Structure formats: C-alpha cells, structure tokens
C-alpha cells in the first residue's frame, strides 16, 4: 500500500472512532462561514484521486450544508390530508447542493469535484475542488481546460455528485426508472 492508501486508512479510522482531533476540527469549522476558502485539502489522498493538483488556479473551498429534510412552512388554511406534509426529501444530494453553493460563491471558477470531510448533528462538511476559468496554468493543462469549457457544471449536474442524483452512475438491471427522472412512468396507466 502506498502513502495515499495509508492516509485514506487513517481518515477512515478517525471517522469511525470519532477521534478527538476530528471533533476539534469540526468545532472550528462550525464557527467559520458556510463557504470558506482553504489553503490546502484536508484529505490530500482523496483530493488527488478526484483530480486535484497543487498548482495555481486550483482552489479548495469547504462548504457547510444543513443536514436533514427540507421543511415547508406551516399551513394556515384547510388542505387535503395528502397535501399536509411538511418535511420533504430533496432530490439533489447534500454534496451536489454544496457544489452549487461553492460555484455561486466563486463565480469565476468551475467545480471539478468534491468529497466528504466530516459531519456533526446539524451539518455536513464537503470540500469542493474549483478551477479558475481564466488562469493560464489551468488553461494550459488539457484535462483542466476541458473541464473549464463546461460552463455551470455544478448547476447542470455534470459533476460526479450531479450524475449520481440524476441516475447516470448506475447501469443495468433495476435502473430502468432512474432516467430521465425518478417519477418517470408513475402517471402511466397500469394494465
């Protein structure tokens, strides 16, 4: 096993055992703003696996997202019982929402990828890898140049997390109703 394998193994161990170092790290992240720029990735091995390179024009942002379901405001007038629900699951994952928030905060960048770094009772934390659209070192790299050419990747669901909630990762038997939408075919008459 190489060096990055050991780094990944130590991170998994700290997540499973809820180490004191991880708890202190999450407590400090909680005090920061919801979208904060970071000097270097927390988990270097994971970032490198997702395409991160330590060069100019590549930015890491840590994003805090509220956990749980979305809540609709309380209904004041009469409704049918079927319309009285207040908690609804987003179709988008928390990771995809974190990528969108990072792309909105850094408007001159495109999202390359993202990865999970921690959670507590209220929040989940993701680190998003962003590429500066106009930086010469990004444009001279052929892989990064192809990514930067896709404008609005996070909003259009072209990142890995976006493809996952769109149903494009899974293939084969049992995935016939994933695409083009989760509710596709529900309104058709059953014979």
C-alpha positions as CSV (number, residue, x, y, z in Angstrom):
1,X,0.0,0.0,0.0
2,X,1.3,3.4,-1.0
3,X,1.4,6.6,1.1
4,X,-2.0,7.8,0.0
5,X,-3.5,4.5,0.9
6,X,-2.3,4.9,4.5
7,X,-3.7,8.5,4.5
8,X,-7.1,7.2,3.4
9,X,-7.0,4.5,6.0
10,X,-6.2,6.9,8.8
11,X,-9.0,9.2,7.8
12,X,-11.5,6.3,7.8
13,X,-10.3,5.2,11.2
14,X,-10.8,8.7,12.6
15,X,-14.3,8.9,11.1
16,X,-15.3,5.5,12.6
17,X,-13.8,6.1,16.1
18,X,-14.9,9.8,16.2
19,X,-11.4,10.9,17.2
20,X,-10.8,14.0,19.4
21,X,-8.8,15.6,16.5
22,X,-11.8,15.2,14.2
23,X,-14.2,16.7,16.8
24,X,-12.0,19.7,17.4
25,X,-11.6,20.2,13.6
26,X,-15.4,20.1,13.1
27,X,-16.0,22.5,16.0
28,X,-13.6,25.0,14.4
29,X,-15.3,24.6,11.0
30,X,-18.7,25.2,12.6
31,X,-17.5,28.7,13.7
32,X,-16.4,29.6,10.1
33,X,-18.6,30.9,7.3
34,X,-20.7,28.3,5.4
35,X,-18.4,28.6,2.3
36,X,-14.8,29.2,3.3
37,X,-11.7,29.0,1.1
38,X,-9.0,26.6,2.4
39,X,-5.2,26.7,1.7
40,X,-4.8,23.0,1.2
41,X,-7.1,20.0,1.2
42,X,-7.9,18.2,4.5
43,X,-7.7,14.8,2.9
44,X,-4.9,15.0,0.3
45,X,-5.3,11.5,-0.9
46,X,-9.0,11.9,-1.7
47,X,-8.5,15.2,-3.4
48,X,-5.7,13.8,-5.6
49,X,-7.9,10.9,-6.6
50,X,-10.5,13.3,-7.7
51,X,-8.2,15.4,-9.9
52,X,-6.6,17.9,-7.5
53,X,-3.1,19.2,-8.3
54,X,-1.2,21.7,-6.1
55,X,-0.9,24.4,-8.8
56,X,-2.0,28.0,-9.2
57,X,-5.6,28.4,-10.4
58,X,-6.8,25.3,-8.4
59,X,-8.9,26.3,-5.3
60,X,-10.3,24.3,-2.4
61,X,-13.4,25.5,-0.6
62,X,-15.0,23.9,2.4
63,X,-18.8,24.1,2.4
64,X,-21.2,23.5,5.3
65,X,-24.6,22.2,4.5
66,X,-27.6,21.7,6.8
67,X,-28.4,18.0,7.3
68,X,-31.9,16.6,7.2
69,X,-35.0,17.1,5.1
70,X,-36.3,20.4,3.8
71,X,-39.2,21.9,5.8
72,X,-42.2,23.6,4.3
73,X,-43.9,26.5,6.1
74,X,-46.8,25.6,8.3
75,X,-50.2,25.5,6.6
76,X,-52.7,28.0,8.0
77,X,-55.7,27.2,5.9
78,X,-57.5,23.9,5.1
79,X,-55.8,21.4,2.9
80,X,-56.4,17.8,1.8
81,X,-54.6,15.3,4.1
82,X,-52.3,14.3,1.2
83,X,-51.1,17.9,0.9
84,X,-50.4,18.4,4.6
85,X,-46.8,17.1,4.7
86,X,-44.2,19.5,5.9
87,X,-40.9,17.6,5.5
88,X,-39.7,16.6,2.1
89,X,-36.5,15.0,0.9
90,X,-34.5,16.9,-1.7
91,X,-33.9,15.0,-5.0
92,X,-30.4,16.5,-5.0
93,X,-27.9,15.2,-2.6
94,X,-26.3,17.3,0.1
95,X,-23.0,17.0,-1.8
96,X,-24.5,18.4,-5.0
97,X,-26.0,21.3,-3.1
98,X,-22.6,22.0,-1.6
99,X,-21.0,22.1,-5.0
100,X,-23.7,24.6,-6.2
101,X,-23.1,26.8,-3.3
102,X,-19.3,26.8,-3.9
103,X,-19.8,27.7,-7.6
104,X,-22.1,30.6,-6.6
105,X,-19.6,31.9,-4.1
106,X,-16.7,31.6,-6.5
107,X,-18.3,32.9,-9.7
108,X,-15.1,32.9,-11.8
109,X,-14.5,29.2,-11.1
110,X,-15.8,25.8,-12.3
111,X,-16.4,22.8,-10.0
112,X,-14.1,19.9,-10.7
113,X,-15.3,17.6,-8.0
114,X,-16.0,17.3,-4.2
115,X,-15.6,15.0,-1.3
116,X,-16.9,14.5,2.2
117,X,-14.7,15.6,5.2
118,X,-16.9,15.4,8.3
119,X,-20.3,15.8,9.9
120,X,-21.9,16.6,13.2
121,X,-25.5,16.5,14.4
122,X,-26.6,19.6,12.4
123,X,-24.2,19.9,9.5
124,X,-22.2,18.0,6.8
125,X,-19.0,19.4,5.5
126,X,-17.6,18.9,2.0
127,X,-14.5,20.2,0.3
128,X,-15.0,21.3,-3.3
129,X,-12.2,21.5,-5.8
130,X,-12.6,24.6,-8.1
131,X,-10.7,25.6,-11.2
132,X,-10.2,29.3,-12.1
133,X,-11.6,29.7,-15.6
134,X,-9.1,32.3,-16.7
135,X,-5.8,31.2,-15.1
136,X,-3.1,30.4,-17.6
137,X,-1.8,27.3,-15.7
138,X,-5.4,25.9,-15.7
139,X,-5.9,26.6,-19.4
140,X,-2.5,25.1,-20.4
141,X,-3.5,21.7,-18.7
142,X,-5.5,19.7,-21.2
143,X,-7.6,17.9,-18.6
144,X,-8.5,21.1,-16.7
145,X,-9.1,23.0,-19.9
146,X,-11.8,20.5,-20.9
147,X,-13.5,20.9,-17.5
148,X,-13.4,24.7,-17.6
149,X,-15.0,24.7,-21.1
150,X,-18.2,23.2,-19.5
151,X,-19.8,26.3,-18.0
152,X,-22.1,25.8,-15.0
153,X,-21.1,22.2,-14.3
154,X,-22.5,22.0,-10.7
155,X,-25.8,23.6,-11.6
156,X,-26.3,21.4,-14.7
157,X,-25.4,18.2,-12.8
158,X,-22.2,17.4,-14.7
159,X,-20.0,16.7,-11.7
160,X,-19.8,13.2,-10.2
161,X,-22.3,14.0,-7.4
162,X,-24.6,15.6,-10.0
163,X,-24.5,12.5,-12.3
164,X,-25.3,10.3,-9.3
165,X,-28.5,12.1,-8.3
166,X,-29.5,12.2,-12.0
167,X,-29.3,8.4,-12.1
168,X,-26.4,8.3,-14.6
169,X,-23.9,6.3,-12.5
170,X,-25.8,3.1,-12.1
171,X,-26.4,1.0,-15.2
172,X,-28.0,-2.3,-16.0
173,X,-30.9,-4.3,-14.4
174,X,-33.1,-2.4,-11.9
175,X,-32.2,1.1,-13.1
176,X,-34.9,1.5,-15.8
177,X,-36.8,4.2,-13.9
178,X,-33.8,6.3,-12.9
179,X,-33.6,8.2,-16.2
180,X,-34.8,10.7,-17.3
181,X,-36.4,11.3,-13.9
182,X,-37.2,9.3,-10.7
183,X,-41.0,9.8,-11.2
184,X,-40.9,8.8,-14.9
185,X,-43.7,6.3,-15.7
186,X,-45.6,6.8,-12.5
187,X,-48.6,8.5,-14.1
188,X,-49.0,5.9,-16.8
189,X,-52.0,3.6,-16.5
190,X,-51.1,0.2,-15.2
191,X,-52.7,-2.7,-17.1
